[in-house]
Amino acid sequence: MDVGVPKEIKDQEFRVGLSPASVKELCDRNHHVVVETQAGVGAGFSDEDYQAAGATIATSAQEPWAQDMVVKVKEPLSAEYDYLRPDLLLFTYLHLAAGRQLTERLIESGVSAIAYENVEKNGAFPLLAPMSVIAGRLSVQFGARFLEKQQGGRGVLLGGVPGVMPGHVTILGGGVVGTEAAKMAVGLGAQVTMIDISIDRLSYLETLFGSRVNFLYSNSTQISAAVAAADLLVGAVLVPGRKAPTLVTREMVETMRAGSVIVDVAVDQGGCIETVKVTSHSEPVYTEAGVVHYGVPNMPGAVPWTATQALNNSTLPYVLQLADKGMAALEGESAMSHELSKGLNTHDHKLIHPAVRSGFPDLA
């Protein structure tokens, strides 16, 4: 198969769909890989690295997009819509629940689009997990930065010092993102409260963190009190394929102390905090109701060397399967076929994924 790797064009998105090591695996199986020039430079991979792995370097985006399959990191932006076509297999993150325009264009084009975040294995999401780990850790790292006075924050050191109380971190959601955020916050010495709707999950997390974290069952009363107490509020809620529920209202945000910080990792699925809107790495924060808001949807793009390799470690087996078999890779009886079929969002001018369809019933 002919595989294309275009350069990402989202603001300061330095990750790349395939690393040179992944390209070599494909070329060793007699697939042809076309990589747009400078596609990997932000992640530390030169054109020469890709050539040494067996890739052809293209001087523009048009050539990689013209291949049988395109492997990306982030969803196509409007400048890339004209590359979409019926005989193209697209493998990337899509997060369509928060993107009606993109959903419409994917359907209109007839492209076969498989979303990383919807590939499902035994009830888990193996291609979402590595970026969730990174985003969870970065949420506290960025939150700590924007709590600094010079960044518009309260001037709180999350870990505190002897004689001064540490900062308070409230985390909404106990999944992968929330767990990794808690690890970072606990490691810094912060007071940490985690809120989740699953008692079983909270019980499991207690075995990990013990008394270092306060665990609360999710309801509006508990959330309201924990939000008001937070120096850093992390939104880490995921409903696969669907828009994230709004758990924190504007009225709750208005109870937070001036200079507190909100980091909503769920922003790529619409966000779980009412006052959060999408920002970018170039302009990551804004202040509303006296609270600093961070809403960058591609947080792992800040650490592209780590993130690209972590993502490729998970995506490569699926990329190889798709390159070997094309759309037939979704039709077999193997476990991987079932996993890939769960990720199919659009095909033959139709919206396929059930959860995405429920969010856009008029497009189904």
N, C-alpha and C positions, 0 to 999 in steps of 0.2 A: 504493500500500500504506500501511497505518497502521503506523507504527513507534514503539515505546516505548523510552524511556531512563529507567530507574529510578535512584534514588540508590544508590550502593554502600553496603552495610552491614557489610562486613568491617572489622575493627578498623583504624582510621586509614587507610582506603583512600579517598584523596581524588581519584583519577582518575575520569573519567567516560567512558561509552561513545562519545558523540559530542560533539565541540566545536561551538560555534555555526557555525563555517565549514562543517563537515560537514552540519549541519542545513540550512543555506542551500542546499547542493548538492541535498539531497533535496527540499526544498520547491520549488526551481526546476524540478524534474522532476515536480511535481504530487503528490508524496507528502505524507502528513500525519504530522507528528512530534509526539508527546506527551512532554514532559520533566517529570519529577517536580521540584517546587520544591526549590531549593537543591542540585540534583544536581551542578552544576558549580562551586559556590562555592569548594570546596576547591582546585580547579585554576585559580581566578581568573576564572571565567565566571559572571556574574549571571543571574538570571531574565530581566532586561531584555535582556541580550545574546541569549538564546535567542528571546525574543519578537520582537526586531528581525530575527532570521534567519528568522522565520516559524513558530516552534514554538508549540504550546499548552502552557501550564504547568498541571500537575496538582497538587492539594494533597496527594495521598497516592500510595503505590506502586501501589495497586490499578489505577489507570487506565492507566499505561504498560504494566503487565503484561497488561492486557486487549487490547492491540493485536495485529496479525497477526504482527509480528516484534519481538523485544526485542533490543537491542544493549547489551551490558554490557562490563565489564572482567573481573571475577572471577566464579568459579563461583557458582551459587545456593547460599545457605546454608539451613539447616533452616527458618528463618522464611519463606523464599520458596518452599518446596516446593509449597505449596498453589496457587501461581500456575501451575504447570506443567500443560499439557493437550495433547491430541493435535493440535489445530489451531494450535499455537504453533510458530514458527520462532525458535530461540534461537541467537544468535551471540555467543560470548564465549570467554574462556579456561576450560577445564574441568579439565585435568590429572587425568583419572579414574584413572590408575594408582595414585594414593595415596588414592583416595576411593571405597571400596566402597559406602557408604551413599548417596552422591550418584548413583553409577552405577545402583544399584537403583531409586532414585526416578525417575530419568530414563526408565528402561525401563518402569517401572510407569505413568508418566504418559502415555507415548506421544508425548512431545514430540520434534520434529525438532531435534536439537542439533548445531550445527557448532562445532568447537573451533578457535580461532585457531591453537593450537600445532600442529595437524595439517594445516592447509592447506599443500599442498606444491607447489613450483614448481621443476621441473628438479632435483629432489633436495635443494632447499633449503627453508627454512621462513620465508617472507617476513613472516608476522605474528608469529612468535616473535622474529625477529632484532632489531627495535628495542628490545624490552624486555630482550633478552639483552645488548645493548650497554650499556644503562643499568645492569642488574644487575651486569655484570662490572666496570664502573667503580666502582659503589657498594661492591662487595665489599671493595675495597682502602681506599676512603674510610672505611667503617665499621670495617674491621679496624684501621686506623691509630688511629681514635678509641678503640676498646676496648683497644688496647695501652697507652693512657695509664694511669698508676698509679691515678689517681682513679676510673677506670672499672673497676678490678679487674685491669688488665693488668700486664705486666712492667715497664712504664715505658720501652719501647724506641721511639726515633725511627727510623722505617723508613729514612729517608735518611741517618742518621748525621750526624756532623760531622767535620771534619778531626781526625785523631788517634783517632777512635773508629769501630769497624766499623759499617756500616749493618745494619739488620735483614734477616732472611732470609724471603722469601715463597716458599712452595711452592704451585704451582697444578696441580690434577689435572684434566686435560682441556684440549685445545688448540683447541676450537671457538670460537664467537663470544664466549661468556662468558669463557673462559680467555684469549683473545687480548686482550680489552679490559681484563681484570684485569692482564695483563702490561704493557700500555701505561701504566696508572696506576702500577704498582709501579716500572717502569723510570723513569718520569717523576719519581718521588719520590727516586730514587737507591738503591732497595733492591737487595739481592742477590736474584735471581729464578731459580727452577728450575721448569720446566714439564715435565709428564709426560703422555704420550699413547700410545695403542696403535697409532697409525698413523705409520709411518716417513715416508710421503709428506707427512703433515701437519707433522711435526716439521721436515722438510727445507724446506717452504714457510715455516714460522715463522722458521727460521734466516735466510732471505732478508730478513725484516722486522726482526729484532732483532739479528742477528749475534752477537757475543760478549757482548752485554749480558745475555743469558739463557742459562742452562744447560739443555740439552734432554736428557731421559732417556726411554728406552723403558719403557712401563708393565709392570712385573711386581712381585710382592710384595716382592722384595728391594730394588729401587730405591725403591718407595713407602715402605717401612719406614724406610730411611735418610733419605729426604728429609723425611718427617714428623717424625722425631726432631730434625732440624736447624732446623725452621721456627719462626719467631716468629709468622708468620701463615700458616695453611693455608686455601686456598680450594678448595672442592669445586665443580667446573664440568663435571660429567659429564652427558651427555644421551644417552638411548636413546629415540628418538621413540616416544611412545605407551606405553612400558613403564616399569616401576619402575627407578630407577637402581640399578646394581650397588653392593654394599658393597665399597669398595676399601680403606677404612681401618678396621681392627678396634679394639676397645676396648684391646687390648694395645698397639697402636701409639700410640694417644692417650696412654696412660700413660707412654710414653717422652718425651713433650714436656715442655719446661721449664714450671714453674709460672708462670701468668700469660700463657702463649702464647694465641693466639686462633685459633678455627676459625670460618670463615664458609662455610656449605654452601648454595650457590645452588641445588643440586639438590634441596633439601628439599621443593619442591612436587611432585616426582616420587618421594618417599620418602627422598631423601638418599643420599649415597654414603659417609657416615661413620657408623659404627655408633652412636656416642654422641650424635649430633645428633637433636633432636626439634623439632617445630614450635613457634616462639615467635611473638610479635606485635610490632608497632611500640610498643605500650604497655609491654611487658616483653620487650625484644628478646634479652636474654642470660641465661644461667645458667652456673654453674661446675660442672664435673664432672671428676674426676681432676686437679683443680688447673688445668684449662684453661677459658678463657672460650669458651662456645659461642654463636654467633649463628645462628638458624634461622628468620628471617622469610621466609615464602613469597611475599610480595608486596612485595619490596624497592623496585621502582620507584614504589610508592605514596608513598614519602618525597619524591619530586620530581614532584608531579602536574602542575605547569604544563608542564614539559618532556615528561614521559612521555605525557600525554594527546595532545599534538600529534604526538609521534613515532609513537604508535600509530595515530592517525587518518590520518596520511600514508600508512600501509600498508593499513589496513583499508577506507578509504573506497571504493576501486574495487570491492571485493567487496560492501560494503554496498549500493552502488548497483545492482549486478547482481542481488542478492537482492531488493531492493525492486522492481526492474523486473519480475522474472520469478518470484519465489517459489522453490519447490522445483524448478521447471523449470530454474532456473539451473544445477542440478547435472547435468542430463540431456542437454545439448547436446554438440556435438563441438568446441566452442571450447576453447582452452587454459584459460581461466578456469573453465569448467565442470568440467574434469578436476581443476583445483587445488582447487576447492570440494568436489568429491565426495570427495577425499582426507581432508577435514576432518570429514566426517559421522561422528559418534560413535553417536548413537541416532536411530531413526526407527520409527514404527509399532510400538512396544513391543518393538523388537529392538535388540540391541547390534551395531553395524555395523562399527566400525573394527577391522581384523584384529589390530593390536598390542594394543589394549585388550581384545579378546576373548581373546587368549592369556593375559592376566593374570587374567581371570575366566572360566575355561572352564565353570564351572557356570552362568553367566549367559548364555552364548552360545546 
